[in-house]
Amino acid sequence: MIEKMSPAGWQRVKEVRLRALLDTPDAFGRLHAEEVDRPPAIWQERLASSTAATFLAVLDGADVGMVSVADYEGKEGAAGVFGMWAAPEVRGTDVATDLIQAAIAWARDGGFARVLLDVADQNGRATAFYARMGFEPTGNRGSLPEPRTHVTEHERELKL
């Protein structure tokens, strides 16, 4: 089941986010150490935004994945997908598909023309997943911030 989160669910979102950052730190722009001590108000503010949504995947009562989607500032007509993660125990199931479909539906319902995301070049599984979901490379490239500038990533786009 996919659940759209509200500010009341901030602790659940924080727990999944921190688990994701420990599991695959090179897949995210921020580090666990940067997020672990953030005050509740920051998490609640993120979840209260009218220009963003966060979804959790729930399986047998456990939170096993997440994705956030938001108006992508500076990229006209685009929603951005951020923080996509599925727990190791559900990889290879439909959890990631359900999460990305929830993000795409949110973007479509919000009137966005496209969805953008960045994926690490080293993450072949994620690159293949996004290709199967219809995301195509845009040619834009970058790297993660210090101290992980060795992690290069490329942008992918899904036109809605």
Kinemage of the C-alpha trace (Angstrom):
@kinemage 1
@onewidth
@group {chain A} dominant
@subgroup {mainchain}
@vectorlist {calphas} color= white
{ca met a 1} P 0.000 0.000 0.000
{ca ile a 2} L 1.198 3.508 -0.801
{ca glu a 3} L 0.377 6.229 1.701
{ca lys a 4} L 0.636 9.992 1.106
{ca met a 5} L 2.162 11.445 4.221
{ca ser a 6} L 0.970 14.421 6.260
{ca pro a 7} L 2.850 16.376 8.931
{ca ala a 8} L 1.465 13.991 11.567
{ca gly a 9} L 3.551 11.205 10.005
{ca trp a 10} L 6.870 13.029 10.221
{ca gln a 11} L 8.487 10.441 12.522
{ca arg a 12} L 7.738 7.619 10.096
{ca val a 13} L 9.166 9.618 7.197
{ca lys a 14} L 12.265 10.484 9.202
{ca glu a 15} L 12.837 6.833 10.156
{ca val a 16} L 12.585 5.635 6.555
{ca arg a 17} L 14.739 8.480 5.274
{ca leu a 18} L 17.472 7.748 7.824
{ca arg a 19} L 17.337 4.048 7.000
{ca ala a 20} L 17.714 4.891 3.303
{ca leu a 21} L 20.671 7.184 3.958
{ca leu a 22} L 22.443 4.439 5.899
{ca asp a 23} L 21.616 1.765 3.315
{ca thr a 24} L 22.649 3.619 0.151
{ca pro a 25} L 24.373 6.904 1.047
{ca asp a 26} L 25.702 7.463 -2.475
{ca ala a 27} L 22.159 7.538 -3.861
{ca phe a 28} L 21.207 10.750 -2.068
{ca gly a 29} L 22.334 14.354 -2.017
{ca arg a 30} L 22.377 14.569 1.779
{ca leu a 31} L 24.151 12.447 4.364
{ca his a 32} L 22.704 10.663 7.393
{ca ala a 33} L 24.719 12.970 9.680
{ca glu a 34} L 23.018 15.996 8.083
{ca glu a 35} L 19.500 14.646 8.596
{ca val a 36} L 19.587 12.742 11.888
{ca asp a 37} L 19.377 15.787 14.181
{ca arg a 38} L 16.961 17.874 12.145
{ca pro a 39} L 14.180 19.141 14.419
{ca pro a 40} L 10.608 17.855 14.042
{ca ala a 41} L 9.473 21.220 12.638
{ca ile a 42} L 11.675 20.766 9.551
{ca trp a 43} L 10.170 17.344 8.807
{ca gln a 44} L 6.644 18.627 9.427
{ca glu a 45} L 7.199 21.671 7.213
{ca arg a 46} L 8.343 19.457 4.334
{ca leu a 47} L 5.222 17.325 4.685
{ca ala a 48} L 2.888 20.340 4.920
{ca ser a 49} L 4.028 21.854 1.623
{ca ser a 50} L 1.367 22.329 -1.039
{ca thr a 51} L 4.038 22.104 -3.754
{ca ala a 52} L 5.385 18.702 -2.719
{ca ala a 53} L 4.303 15.246 -1.573
{ca thr a 54} L 5.994 12.341 0.161
{ca phe a 55} L 4.745 8.788 -0.150
{ca leu a 56} L 5.614 5.764 1.970
{ca ala a 57} L 5.246 2.154 0.893
{ca val a 58} L 3.747 -0.007 3.632
{ca leu a 59} L 3.918 -3.799 3.577
{ca asp a 60} L 2.523 -5.939 6.394
{ca gly a 61} L 2.453 -2.886 8.656
{ca ala a 62} L 6.085 -1.942 8.024
{ca asp a 63} L 7.316 1.142 6.163
{ca val a 64} L 9.510 -0.284 3.389
{ca gly a 65} L 10.067 2.549 0.928
{ca met a 66} L 9.594 6.191 0.138
{ca val a 67} L 9.608 8.818 -2.565
{ca ser a 68} L 9.165 12.581 -2.575
{ca val a 69} L 7.993 14.669 -5.506
{ca ala a 70} L 7.885 18.444 -5.764
{ca asp a 71} L 7.689 21.399 -8.075
{ca tyr a 72} L 11.229 21.471 -9.491
{ca glu a 73} L 12.387 25.044 -8.934
{ca gly a 74} L 14.112 26.508 -11.963
{ca lys a 75} L 12.823 23.830 -14.346
{ca glu a 76} L 9.656 25.133 -15.954
{ca gly a 77} L 6.769 22.672 -16.096
{ca ala a 78} L 8.719 19.999 -14.238
{ca ala a 79} L 8.136 18.026 -11.093
{ca gly a 80} L 11.218 16.507 -9.499
{ca val a 81} L 11.449 13.088 -7.882
{ca phe a 82} L 13.722 12.971 -4.839
{ca gly a 83} L 14.654 10.463 -2.167
{ca met a 84} L 13.348 7.370 -3.942
{ca trp a 85} L 14.219 4.258 -1.932
{ca ala a 86} L 12.988 0.705 -1.444
{ca ala a 87} L 14.200 -1.418 1.458
{ca pro a 88} L 16.494 -4.318 0.524
{ca glu a 89} L 13.861 -6.862 1.530
{ca val a 90} L 11.373 -5.548 -1.054
{ca arg a 91} L 13.690 -4.906 -3.984
{ca gly a 92} L 12.561 -6.894 -6.987
{ca thr a 93} L 8.903 -6.611 -5.940
{ca asp a 94} L 6.337 -4.033 -7.078
{ca val a 95} L 7.145 -1.583 -4.263
{ca ala a 96} L 9.403 0.694 -6.337
{ca thr a 97} L 6.919 0.641 -9.217
{ca asp a 98} L 4.067 1.586 -6.898
{ca leu a 99} L 6.096 4.423 -5.387
{ca ile a 100} L 7.170 5.962 -8.695
{ca gln a 101} L 3.633 5.620 -10.062
{ca ala a 102} L 2.327 7.563 -7.045
{ca ala a 103} L 4.867 10.321 -7.720
{ca ile a 104} L 3.991 10.405 -11.423
{ca ala a 105} L 0.264 10.560 -10.638
{ca trp a 106} L 0.856 13.462 -8.241
{ca ala a 107} L 2.786 15.331 -10.952
{ca arg a 108} L 0.166 14.610 -13.593
{ca asp a 109} L -2.669 15.693 -11.284
{ca gly a 110} L -0.710 18.876 -10.529
{ca gly a 111} L -0.569 19.790 -14.214
{ca phe a 112} L 3.157 19.237 -14.697
{ca ala a 113} L 4.369 18.465 -18.222
{ca arg a 114} L 7.303 16.289 -17.172
{ca val a 115} L 8.992 14.534 -14.278
{ca leu a 116} L 12.754 14.809 -13.712
{ca leu a 117} L 15.086 12.827 -11.489
{ca asp a 118} L 18.799 12.213 -11.040
{ca val a 119} L 20.307 8.747 -10.764
{ca ala a 120} L 23.883 7.780 -9.955
{ca asp a 121} L 25.753 6.344 -12.920
{ca gln a 122} L 27.004 3.578 -10.635
{ca asn a 123} L 23.447 2.475 -9.798
{ca gly a 124} L 22.691 0.217 -12.735
{ca arg a 125} L 19.632 -1.309 -11.090
{ca ala a 126} L 17.987 2.092 -10.593
{ca thr a 127} L 18.947 3.248 -14.093
{ca ala a 128} L 17.346 0.131 -15.591
{ca phe a 129} L 14.247 0.573 -13.418
{ca tyr a 130} L 13.718 4.177 -14.490
{ca ala a 131} L 14.241 3.223 -18.145
{ca arg a 132} L 11.517 0.561 -17.786
{ca met a 133} L 9.246 3.220 -16.306
{ca gly a 134} L 9.762 5.427 -19.380
{ca phe a 135} L 12.359 7.896 -18.067
{ca glu a 136} L 14.883 8.893 -20.735
{ca pro a 137} L 18.309 10.549 -20.321
{ca thr a 138} L 18.325 14.315 -20.870
{ca gly a 139} L 22.088 14.637 -21.290
{ca asn a 140} L 22.433 16.732 -18.130
{ca arg a 141} L 25.070 15.439 -15.716
{ca gly a 142} L 26.420 16.333 -12.308
{ca ser a 143} L 27.945 14.955 -9.153
{ca leu a 144} L 27.005 14.710 -5.504
{ca pro a 145} L 28.214 17.396 -3.101
{ca glu a 146} L 31.342 17.000 -0.957
{ca pro a 147} L 32.593 14.604 0.259
{ca arg a 148} L 31.108 12.409 -2.483
{ca thr a 149} L 32.007 14.291 -5.660
{ca his a 150} L 33.240 10.962 -7.061
{ca val a 151} L 29.583 9.927 -7.459
{ca thr a 152} L 28.431 11.106 -10.868
{ca glu a 153} L 24.805 11.165 -11.822
{ca his a 154} L 22.671 11.848 -14.834
{ca glu a 155} L 19.239 13.367 -15.224
{ca arg a 156} L 16.312 11.400 -16.616
{ca glu a 157} L 12.959 12.723 -17.821
{ca leu a 158} L 9.468 11.341 -18.251
{ca lys a 159} L 7.161 13.446 -20.406
{ca leu a 160} L 3.563 13.415 -19.206
